[in-house]
Amino acid sequence: MKSSLRIAAVAAVTIAGAGLLAGCSSSGGDSGDGKVHITVASLIPGSDKAAFKAFDDRVKEFEKANPTIDITSEEYQWTGPTFATQLAGGTLPDVFNVPFTDSQSLLQAGQLADITAEVKKLPYADKFNENVLAVAKSGDKIFGIPYGPYAMGLSYNREIFQKAGLDPDKPPTTWDEVRSAAKTISEKVPGVAGYMQMTQGNTGGWELTTTVYARGGRMETTDGGKTTVTTDNPVTKEALQWLHDLRWEDNSVGSNFLLDWSGINQAFGAGQIAMYPSGSDVLTSLVQQNAVDPKNYGLTMLPIDASNADAGVLAGGNVAAVSPKSSQAQKEAAVKWIDFYYMQKLLNQDQAVADAKVLVKSGQPVGVPTLPVFDKATYDQNMEWIKAEINVPQQNVAPFTDKIFDANLVPEPNKHTQELYGALDSVVQAVLTDKNADIDKLLSKVDSDIQKLVDADK
């Protein structure tokens, strides 16, 4: 999903994690001017002008260093239907982005270009974290380059915490504490939902899965190659009952129960929600699209059930991919762009500092928490390089960054993920709008419906 699995070891990611991007394609590549022409994804619609300027500045820098390549950029937000339409119509950009959850199905369907040869020419090809690169591989073939890896955390508004008499430097560490803080906020700060989760556009199922993972549950299990859909389990029911109690007993989740990724970010940015689960990189989007001041933003770990060995943090991210309809020359140019825009700021001090300076100059956040595409040593080195440019108060996100590298990271369900999430949307909505919702019956139907899809794959 978004994170703006929205997972790169750079603190200054200019693409919102979870907002996944695409654009419009150049179908040729050589228009007679001796240049290779490619189209690349820029930012999601609604990003502020400063963010687009920062992106355009990077394009100009690339073109100056690569005078035989001409780039056209367009904004777009990833959706499965949009991607399918663009692919069929030949309007898919040469460089686009897909979520971790969709990369395997897309590459198996031949919808991502094989860029193995181009990637292996990169000087750092053997430095990737193989656990991350695996999302874009089939056997030894590489179909994309992962970037922006993230882990799910709990975003919170520090200013609202203070208004409610809570210490923003000591955020909740258990689900009981989250509930208590949410109730206090809703009672003491009029018009503010103490806590909320996303509920539609497949994000309701994504965030429910996030809270279930943190408690040690799973939505799918695989044994001997057979995948079983398992949403109807005690841990999922516990997570839903907890949400039910916040709604019907505490009245601490507000009154808007139809929120997707953009909607909840907007509500959080407007000071209408104090806490919500989010990708660790969401601050980039919150600044670009919702004018959130990093000084008022806090990020902590989701409460993890220490008594359950399976409890962990849902992790995800994006894959920069190339259109299968791009020419060989465009493929080569596309990988050069991916290397320049996504990777060099993680590996090269001059590029890291240059990227950070561009972001700072355009009012964008630097120092947003992410996870390593390579290793933690590379991540730490990158943070040291850009230390002078970091404008996100690191103490505000320390409750997350101090612990995340020791956490058990768990990937999203890998069979019919989006269909599963969509089915769970209705369950979350029912719990929030019907006090007597039959959770057992709702989850049993999800298991039955999605299991049919899984079994049909055979």
Protein Blocks (a to p, Z undefined) as FASTA:
>chain_A
ZZhlaccfbfbbfbdfklccdddddfklpgonopacddddfbdehiafklmmmmmmmmmm
mmmmmmmbccddddddddfklmmmmmmnopacfbdcddfklmmmmmmnopaccfklmmmm
pmklmmpcfklmmmmgghjbccbdcehiacddddddfklmmmnopafklccfbfklmmmm
mmmmmmmmghiafbdcdfeehlmmmmmmmmmmmnopafbdceehiacdfkbcfklmmmmm
mmmmmmmmnopnbjbfcdcfklmmmmmmnopafbdcddfklmmmmmmmnopafklpccdd
ddddfkbmkbccddddddddddfkbcfklmmmmmmmmmmmmmmmmmmmklmmmmmmmmmm
nopaehiacddfkbmklmmmmmmmmmmmpcbdfklmmmmmmmmmmpccddddfehklmmm
mmmmmmmmmmmmmmkbcfklmmmmmmmmmmmmmmmmZZ
